[in-house]
Amino acid sequence: MGELVKLPNIGKAVEEQLNQTGIFTQEDLKSVGAKNAWLKIQGIDESACIHRLLALEGAIRGVKKTALPDDVKADLKEFYRRHKKK
């Protein structure tokens, strides 16, 4: 168990996926950003869903994904819609 699992919304499986993409710390995650981190995860797991994207943004902000502002959720949902695998 590493550092990322201590963040809100990040469980062991997501931490493992982040590690597989070269993200090991909260600073790594912040510098990559939720959208790019999600794209990296999607590259190894096509089932990566909107909830994972919201969870990553929440982890960066230090809040539960349900506490993200509505405008942030809307932006992430649009990003997801444009980038999800068919």
TIVO-2410 file (N, C-alpha, C; in nm, 3 decimals):
# residues 86
REC num residu      c1      c2      c3 atome chaine
REC   1      M   0.085  -0.118   0.000     N      A
REC   1      M   0.000   0.000   0.000    CA      A
REC   1      M   0.090   0.124   0.000     C      A
REC   2      G   0.061   0.214  -0.092     N      A
REC   2      G   0.144   0.332  -0.106    CA      A
REC   2      G   0.076   0.458  -0.056     C      A
REC   3      E   0.127   0.567  -0.104     N      A
REC   3      E   0.080   0.700  -0.062    CA      A
REC   3      E  -0.057   0.735  -0.119     C      A
REC   4      L  -0.084   0.695  -0.243     N      A
REC   4      L  -0.206   0.739  -0.311    CA      A
REC   4      L  -0.333   0.685  -0.246     C      A
REC   5      V  -0.327   0.565  -0.192     N      A
REC   5      V  -0.446   0.505  -0.132    CA      A
REC   5      V  -0.494   0.584  -0.010     C      A
REC   6      K  -0.410   0.668   0.044     N      A
REC   6      K  -0.447   0.752   0.158    CA      A
REC   6      K  -0.531   0.873   0.116     C      A
REC   7      L  -0.538   0.899  -0.013     N      A
REC   7      L  -0.616   1.014  -0.064    CA      A
REC   7      L  -0.764   0.977  -0.072     C      A
REC   8      P  -0.852   1.078  -0.065     N      A
REC   8      P  -0.995   1.050  -0.082    CA      A
REC   8      P  -1.021   0.985  -0.218     C      A
REC   9      N  -1.110   0.891  -0.223     N      A
REC   9      N  -1.157   0.827  -0.346    CA      A
REC   9      N  -1.062   0.725  -0.407     C      A
REC  10      I  -0.943   0.709  -0.353     N      A
REC  10      I  -0.844   0.621  -0.415    CA      A
REC  10      I  -0.833   0.491  -0.335     C      A
REC  11      G  -0.875   0.384  -0.398     N      A
REC  11      G  -0.861   0.252  -0.338    CA      A
REC  11      G  -0.737   0.183  -0.393     C      A
REC  12      K  -0.718   0.062  -0.347     N      A
REC  12      K  -0.598  -0.013  -0.385    CA      A
REC  12      K  -0.592  -0.036  -0.537     C      A
REC  13      A  -0.703  -0.070  -0.599     N      A
REC  13      A  -0.704  -0.099  -0.744    CA      A
REC  13      A  -0.667   0.025  -0.826     C      A
REC  14      V  -0.724   0.140  -0.789     N      A
REC  14      V  -0.693   0.263  -0.863    CA      A
REC  14      V  -0.548   0.303  -0.837     C      A
REC  15      E  -0.502   0.286  -0.715     N      A
REC  15      E  -0.362   0.316  -0.686    CA      A
REC  15      E  -0.270   0.230  -0.773     C      A
REC  16      E  -0.302   0.102  -0.786     N      A
REC  16      E  -0.222   0.013  -0.870    CA      A
REC  16      E  -0.222   0.060  -1.015     C      A
REC  17      Q  -0.337   0.103  -1.064     N      A
REC  17      Q  -0.344   0.154  -1.201    CA      A
REC  17      Q  -0.261   0.280  -1.216     C      A
REC  18      L  -0.271   0.370  -1.120     N      A
REC  18      L  -0.190   0.492  -1.125    CA      A
REC  18      L  -0.041   0.457  -1.125     C      A
REC  19      N  -0.003   0.363  -1.040     N      A
REC  19      N   0.138   0.321  -1.035    CA      A
REC  19      N   0.183   0.263  -1.169     C      A
REC  20      Q   0.096   0.187  -1.233     N      A
REC  20      Q   0.129   0.128  -1.364    CA      A
REC  20      Q   0.153   0.235  -1.469     C      A
REC  21      T   0.094   0.352  -1.450     N      A
REC  21      T   0.110   0.461  -1.548    CA      A
REC  21      T   0.218   0.560  -1.505     C      A
REC  22      G   0.291   0.528  -1.398     N      A
REC  22      G   0.402   0.613  -1.355    CA      A
REC  22      G   0.366   0.719  -1.253     C      A
REC  23      I   0.248   0.709  -1.195     N      A
REC  23      I   0.203   0.806  -1.094    CA      A
REC  23      I   0.210   0.737  -0.958     C      A
REC  24      F   0.296   0.790  -0.869     N      A
REC  24      F   0.319   0.725  -0.741    CA      A
REC  24      F   0.288   0.812  -0.621     C      A
REC  25      T   0.280   0.944  -0.639     N      A
REC  25      T   0.259   1.035  -0.527    CA      A
REC  25      T   0.147   1.133  -0.559     C      A
REC  26      Q   0.100   1.201  -0.455     N      A
REC  26      Q  -0.002   1.304  -0.476    CA      A
REC  26      Q   0.054   1.414  -0.565     C      A
REC  27      E   0.181   1.447  -0.549     N      A
REC  27      E   0.242   1.549  -0.635    CA      A
REC  27      E   0.243   1.504  -0.780     C      A
REC  28      D   0.275   1.377  -0.804     N      A
REC  28      D   0.270   1.323  -0.941    CA      A
REC  28      D   0.130   1.342  -0.998     C      A
REC  29      L   0.030   1.305  -0.919     N      A
REC  29      L  -0.109   1.313  -0.964    CA      A
REC  29      L  -0.148   1.458  -0.993     C      A
REC  30      K  -0.108   1.549  -0.904     N      A
REC  30      K  -0.140   1.690  -0.925    CA      A
REC  30      K  -0.073   1.743  -1.053     C      A
REC  31      S   0.052   1.706  -1.074     N      A
REC  31      S   0.123   1.759  -1.190    CA      A
REC  31      S   0.069   1.703  -1.321     C      A
REC  32      V   0.024   1.577  -1.319     N      A
REC  32      V  -0.034   1.517  -1.439    CA      A
REC  32      V  -0.176   1.568  -1.462     C      A
REC  33      G  -0.250   1.585  -1.353     N      A
REC  33      G  -0.389   1.629  -1.362    CA      A
REC  33      G  -0.483   1.511  -1.376     C      A
REC  34      A  -0.606   1.530  -1.332     N      A
REC  34      A  -0.704   1.421  -1.333    CA      A
REC  34      A  -0.734   1.373  -1.474     C      A
REC  35      K  -0.750   1.464  -1.568     N      A
REC  35      K  -0.785   1.424  -1.705    CA      A
REC  35      K  -0.676   1.340  -1.768     C      A
REC  36      N  -0.552   1.385  -1.759     N      A
REC  36      N  -0.442   1.308  -1.818    CA      A
REC  36      N  -0.418   1.177  -1.744     C      A
REC  37      A  -0.434   1.178  -1.612     N      A
REC  37      A  -0.420   1.054  -1.536    CA      A
REC  37      A  -0.526   0.954  -1.579     C      A
REC  38      W  -0.648   1.003  -1.599     N      A
REC  38      W  -0.757   0.915  -1.642    CA      A
REC  38      W  -0.729   0.859  -1.781     C      A
REC  39      L  -0.677   0.943  -1.872     N      A
REC  39      L  -0.643   0.895  -2.006    CA      A
REC  39      L  -0.537   0.786  -1.999     C      A
REC  40      K  -0.440   0.803  -1.910     N      A
REC  40      K  -0.337   0.701  -1.893    CA      A
REC  40      K  -0.399   0.571  -1.842     C      A
REC  41      I  -0.488   0.582  -1.744     N      A
REC  41      I  -0.556   0.462  -1.693    CA      A
REC  41      I  -0.640   0.398  -1.803     C      A
REC  42      Q  -0.709   0.479  -1.879     N      A
REC  42      Q  -0.791   0.426  -1.988    CA      A
REC  42      Q  -0.705   0.349  -2.088     C      A
REC  43      G  -0.580   0.389  -2.103     N      A
REC  43      G  -0.489   0.319  -2.192    CA      A
REC  43      G  -0.459   0.176  -2.149     C      A
REC  44      I  -0.474   0.148  -2.020     N      A
REC  44      I  -0.450   0.012  -1.969    CA      A
REC  44      I  -0.578  -0.057  -1.924     C      A
REC  45      D  -0.687   0.021  -1.915     N      A
REC  45      D  -0.816  -0.035  -1.870    CA      A
REC  45      D  -0.928   0.040  -1.941     C      A
REC  46      E  -0.976  -0.019  -2.050     N      A
REC  46      E  -1.079   0.048  -2.129    CA      A
REC  46      E  -1.210   0.066  -2.054     C      A
REC  47      S  -1.226   0.000  -1.941     N      A
REC  47      S  -1.350   0.015  -1.864    CA      A
REC  47      S  -1.346   0.137  -1.771     C      A
REC  48      A  -1.237   0.214  -1.777     N      A
REC  48      A  -1.226   0.334  -1.691    CA      A
REC  48      A  -1.350   0.421  -1.712     C      A
REC  49      C  -1.421   0.451  -1.604     N      A
REC  49      C  -1.550   0.518  -1.612    CA      A
REC  49      C  -1.543   0.662  -1.560     C      A
REC  50      I  -1.655   0.729  -1.572     N      A
REC  50      I  -1.666   0.868  -1.526    CA      A
REC  50      I  -1.639   0.877  -1.376     C      A
REC  51      H  -1.679   0.776  -1.301     N      A
REC  51      H  -1.659   0.779  -1.157    CA      A
REC  51      H  -1.511   0.780  -1.121     C      A
REC  52      R  -1.430   0.711  -1.202     N      A
REC  52      R  -1.286   0.710  -1.178    CA      A
REC  52      R  -1.227   0.849  -1.207     C      A
REC  53      L  -1.275   0.913  -1.312     N      A
REC  53      L  -1.230   1.048  -1.345    CA      A
REC  53      L  -1.267   1.146  -1.234     C      A
REC  54      L  -1.390   1.140  -1.187     N      A
REC  54      L  -1.433   1.227  -1.077    CA      A
REC  54      L  -1.353   1.197  -0.950     C      A
REC  55      A  -1.325   1.070  -0.926     N      A
REC  55      A  -1.248   1.031  -0.808    CA      A
REC  55      A  -1.107   1.090  -0.813     C      A
REC  56      L  -1.046   1.088  -0.930     N      A
REC  56      L  -0.911   1.144  -0.945    CA      A
REC  56      L  -0.910   1.294  -0.916     C      A
REC  57      E  -1.007   1.364  -0.970     N      A
REC  57      E  -1.015   1.509  -0.944    CA      A
REC  57      E  -1.037   1.535  -0.796     C      A
REC  58      G  -1.125   1.457  -0.734     N      A
REC  58      G  -1.147   1.472  -0.591    CA      A
REC  58      G  -1.021   1.445  -0.511     C      A
REC  59      A  -0.945   1.344  -0.551     N      A
REC  59      A  -0.820   1.312  -0.481    CA      A
REC  59      A  -0.722   1.429  -0.490     C      A
REC  60      I  -0.713   1.489  -0.605     N      A
REC  60      I  -0.625   1.605  -0.623    CA      A
REC  60      I  -0.667   1.719  -0.531     C      A
REC  61      R  -0.797   1.739  -0.520     N      A
REC  61      R  -0.850   1.849  -0.438    CA      A
REC  61      R  -0.863   1.813  -0.290     C      A
REC  62      G  -0.846   1.685  -0.258     N      A
REC  62      G  -0.857   1.641  -0.120    CA      A
REC  62      G  -1.000   1.631  -0.069     C      A
REC  63      V  -1.095   1.604  -0.162     N      A
REC  63      V  -1.236   1.593  -0.123    CA      A
REC  63      V  -1.298   1.468  -0.186     C      A
REC  64      K  -1.409   1.425  -0.130     N      A
REC  64      K  -1.486   1.317  -0.192    CA      A
REC  64      K  -1.537   1.365  -0.327     C      A
REC  65      K  -1.552   1.272  -0.420     N      A
REC  65      K  -1.595   1.312  -0.555    CA      A
REC  65      K  -1.733   1.376  -0.553     C      A
REC  66      T  -1.816   1.341  -0.459     N      A
REC  66      T  -1.950   1.401  -0.451    CA      A
REC  66      T  -1.944   1.548  -0.407     C      A
REC  67      A  -1.832   1.591  -0.350     N      A
REC  67      A  -1.818   1.729  -0.303    CA      A
REC  67      A  -1.758   1.822  -0.409     C      A
REC  68      L  -1.730   1.768  -0.527     N      A
REC  68      L  -1.677   1.855  -0.633    CA      A
REC  68      L  -1.782   1.957  -0.675     C      A
REC  69      P  -1.740   2.078  -0.708     N      A
REC  69      P  -1.836   2.179  -0.755    CA      A
REC  69      P  -1.906   2.132  -0.883     C      A
REC  70      D  -2.029   2.175  -0.901     N      A
REC  70      D  -2.109   2.133  -1.016    CA      A
REC  70      D  -2.042   2.167  -1.150     C      A
REC  71      D  -1.978   2.284  -1.158     N      A
REC  71      D  -1.914   2.322  -1.285    CA      A
REC  71      D  -1.796   2.230  -1.317     C      A
REC  72      V  -1.725   2.186  -1.214     N      A
REC  72      V  -1.614   2.093  -1.234    CA      A
REC  72      V  -1.668   1.958  -1.280     C      A
REC  73      K  -1.775   1.912  -1.215     N      A
REC  73      K  -1.836   1.785  -1.256    CA      A
REC  73      K  -1.882   1.791  -1.401     C      A
REC  74      A  -1.945   1.902  -1.439     N      A
REC  74      A  -1.994   1.917  -1.575    CA      A
REC  74      A  -1.879   1.914  -1.676     C      A
REC  75      D  -1.769   1.983  -1.644     N      A
REC  75      D  -1.652   1.984  -1.732    CA      A
REC  75      D  -1.595   1.843  -1.746     C      A
REC  76      L  -1.583   1.772  -1.636     N      A
REC  76      L  -1.528   1.637  -1.641    CA      A
REC  76      L  -1.621   1.542  -1.716     C      A
REC  77      K  -1.751   1.558  -1.699     N      A
REC  77      K  -1.846   1.473  -1.772    CA      A
REC  77      K  -1.836   1.496  -1.922     C      A
REC  78      E  -1.819   1.621  -1.963     N      A
REC  78      E  -1.801   1.652  -2.106    CA      A
REC  78      E  -1.670   1.592  -2.158     C      A
REC  79      F  -1.564   1.605  -2.081     N      A
REC  79      F  -1.435   1.546  -2.118    CA      A
REC  79      F  -1.450   1.395  -2.134     C      A
REC  80      Y  -1.516   1.332  -2.038     N      A
REC  80      Y  -1.538   1.188  -2.044    CA      A
REC  80      Y  -1.616   1.151  -2.169     C      A
REC  81      R  -1.721   1.223  -2.197     N      A
REC  81      R  -1.804   1.194  -2.314    CA      A
REC  81      R  -1.720   1.199  -2.442     C      A
REC  82      R  -1.628   1.295  -2.450     N      A
REC  82      R  -1.545   1.309  -2.570    CA      A
REC  82      R  -1.435   1.204  -2.581     C      A
REC  83      H  -1.393   1.147  -2.469     N      A
REC  83      H  -1.277   1.058  -2.471    CA      A
REC  83      H  -1.304   0.911  -2.438     C      A
REC  84      K  -1.426   0.878  -2.399     N      A
REC  84      K  -1.451   0.737  -2.363    CA      A
REC  84      K  -1.440   0.648  -2.486     C      A
REC  85      K  -1.397   0.528  -2.460     N      A
REC  85      K  -1.387   0.428  -2.568    CA      A
REC  85      K  -1.527   0.378  -2.601     C      A
REC  86      K  -1.553   0.364  -2.726     N      A
REC  86      K  -1.686   0.318  -2.770    CA      A
REC  86      K  -1.703   0.171  -2.749     C      A
***
